[in-house]
Amino acid sequence: MSLIGYSTLELRQLIERAFEPDCCEVSCADGVWLTIRLGKGEDLIVTEVRLDSLSTCHDVFTLVGQVREEQRLGRSQTGISRSAIA
């Protein structure tokens, strides 16, 4: 579990709401990696991040900022980039 006191569902909702009004879907199928799908069609950005790397609110804030920057730069990825917050 990441972020002490938050369930995976709450963490997913927190991240999805951070990207509103953009279309954002966060999933965690294996309990280890969060998959973030932001946008639709050709503008889709897919990022994976280790769930245990999000231990503080600052980590979540940093993740949202990094994905927003990818979106701003128009980096549409065909595959999934795996990243960890340092």
C-alpha positions in Angstrom: 0.0 0.0 0.0 1.2 3.5 -0.8 0.4 6.8 1.0 -0.2 5.8 4.6 -4.0 5.9 5.2 -5.0 5.8 1.5 -6.4 2.8 -0.3 -5.4 2.1 -3.9 -9.0 3.2 -4.9 -8.6 6.5 -3.1 -5.2 7.1 -4.7 -6.6 6.3 -8.1 -9.4 8.8 -7.6 -7.0 11.5 -6.3 -4.9 11.2 -9.4 -7.9 11.1 -11.8 -9.3 14.2 -10.2 -6.0 16.0 -10.5 -6.3 15.8 -14.3 -9.9 17.0 -14.6 -11.3 18.1 -16.9 -9.1 15.9 -19.1 -10.0 12.3 -19.6 -7.9 10.3 -17.2 -8.1 6.6 -16.2 -5.9 5.1 -13.5 -5.8 1.4 -12.9 -3.7 -1.0 -10.7 -4.3 -4.5 -12.0 -1.3 -6.2 -10.3 -1.1 -4.2 -7.0 2.4 -3.1 -7.9 2.1 -0.7 -10.9 -0.3 2.2 -11.4 -1.2 2.7 -15.1 -2.3 6.2 -16.0 -4.0 6.8 -19.3 -4.5 10.5 -20.0 -6.3 11.7 -23.1 -7.8 9.8 -26.0 -6.9 8.6 -29.5 -3.7 10.0 -30.9 -3.2 12.3 -27.8 -3.1 9.3 -25.4 -0.3 9.4 -22.9 0.2 6.1 -21.0 2.5 6.0 -18.0 3.2 3.4 -15.4 4.6 4.1 -12.0 5.4 1.8 -9.1 2.7 2.1 -6.4 5.3 2.0 -3.6 7.0 5.1 -5.1 4.1 7.2 -4.1 4.6 7.4 -0.3 3.8 11.1 0.2 1.5 13.8 -1.2 4.6 15.4 -2.7 5.3 12.3 -4.7 1.8 12.4 -6.1 2.1 16.1 -6.9 5.4 15.4 -8.7 3.9 12.6 -10.7 1.0 14.8 -11.8 3.4 17.5 -12.8 5.6 15.1 -14.8 2.6 13.6 -16.7 1.2 17.2 -17.3 4.6 18.1 -18.8 4.5 15.1 -21.1 1.0 16.2 -22.2 2.1 19.8 -22.7 5.0 18.6 -24.9 2.7 16.4 -26.9 4.4 13.2 -26.2 2.0 10.6 -27.4 3.4 7.2 -26.5 2.6 4.0 -28.3 4.0 1.9 -25.5 4.0 2.2 -21.8 6.8 4.1 -20.1 7.7 2.8 -16.7 9.0 5.4 -14.3 9.7 5.8 -10.7 9.6 8.9 -8.6 13.1 9.5 -7.1 
